[in-house]
Amino acid sequence: MASTSKHHGDVAIWIEKVINSCETPLQEIAARKLTQQFEIQYRDIDRELNFSLSKKLRAALDNKFYSRIDKLVEKISNPE
């Protein structure tokens, strides 16, 4: 699935949806690469806007990563 719009705001929203749907480390790596490509593709937009959108996407990636790690630690700490 790909973003249907080329507008930077729409693409950022689509990438955030991709990030939120990640379930494995490999998917997170792909989403991180997608974020990096977004930063390259839209580097010519307003500098502050690019920084703000990139920061939001990177925060979503970090939240997803740490959430997954927390679940693994919980699983290890409380084996059933």
C-alpha positions in Angstrom: 0.0 0.0 0.0 1.3 3.5 -0.8 0.2 7.0 -0.1 -2.2 8.2 -2.7 -1.2 11.9 -2.3 2.2 13.5 -2.8 1.5 16.3 -0.3 4.0 16.2 2.5 1.3 16.2 5.2 -0.6 13.3 3.7 2.6 11.3 3.2 3.6 11.9 6.8 0.2 10.7 8.0 0.5 7.6 5.8 4.0 6.9 7.2 2.7 7.3 10.8 0.0 4.7 10.0 2.7 2.4 8.6 4.7 2.8 11.8 1.6 2.1 14.0 0.9 -1.1 12.1 4.5 -2.5 12.6 4.6 -5.7 14.6 8.1 -7.0 14.0 11.6 -5.5 14.2 12.0 -5.9 10.4 8.8 -3.9 9.8 10.2 -1.2 12.2 13.4 -1.1 10.2 11.5 -0.7 7.0 9.4 2.1 8.6 12.6 3.8 9.7 13.9 3.7 6.2 10.6 5.1 4.9 11.0 8.0 7.4 14.5 8.7 6.2 13.3 8.7 2.6 10.5 11.2 3.6 13.2 13.5 5.1 15.2 13.4 1.9 12.2 13.7 -0.5 10.7 16.7 1.3 13.9 18.5 2.5 13.0 21.4 0.2 9.8 22.3 2.1 10.0 24.8 4.9 12.8 23.8 7.2 10.8 24.1 10.5 7.9 22.1 8.9 10.3 19.4 7.7 11.9 19.2 11.2 8.5 19.1 12.9 7.1 16.3 10.7 10.4 14.3 10.9 10.4 14.7 14.7 6.9 13.4 14.9 7.6 10.4 12.8 10.8 9.6 14.7 8.9 9.9 18.0 6.3 7.4 16.7 9.1 5.0 15.7 10.7 5.3 19.1 7.4 4.8 20.9 6.8 1.7 18.8 10.3 0.3 19.5 10.1 0.9 23.3 6.6 -0.5 23.5 7.8 -3.7 21.9 10.8 -3.9 24.2 8.6 -3.3 27.2 6.4 -6.2 26.2 9.4 -8.4 25.8 10.8 -7.5 29.2 7.3 -8.1 30.7 7.1 -11.4 29.1 10.5 -12.4 30.4 9.9 -11.1 33.8 6.5 -12.8 34.2 6.7 -16.2 32.4 3.4 -18.1 32.7 
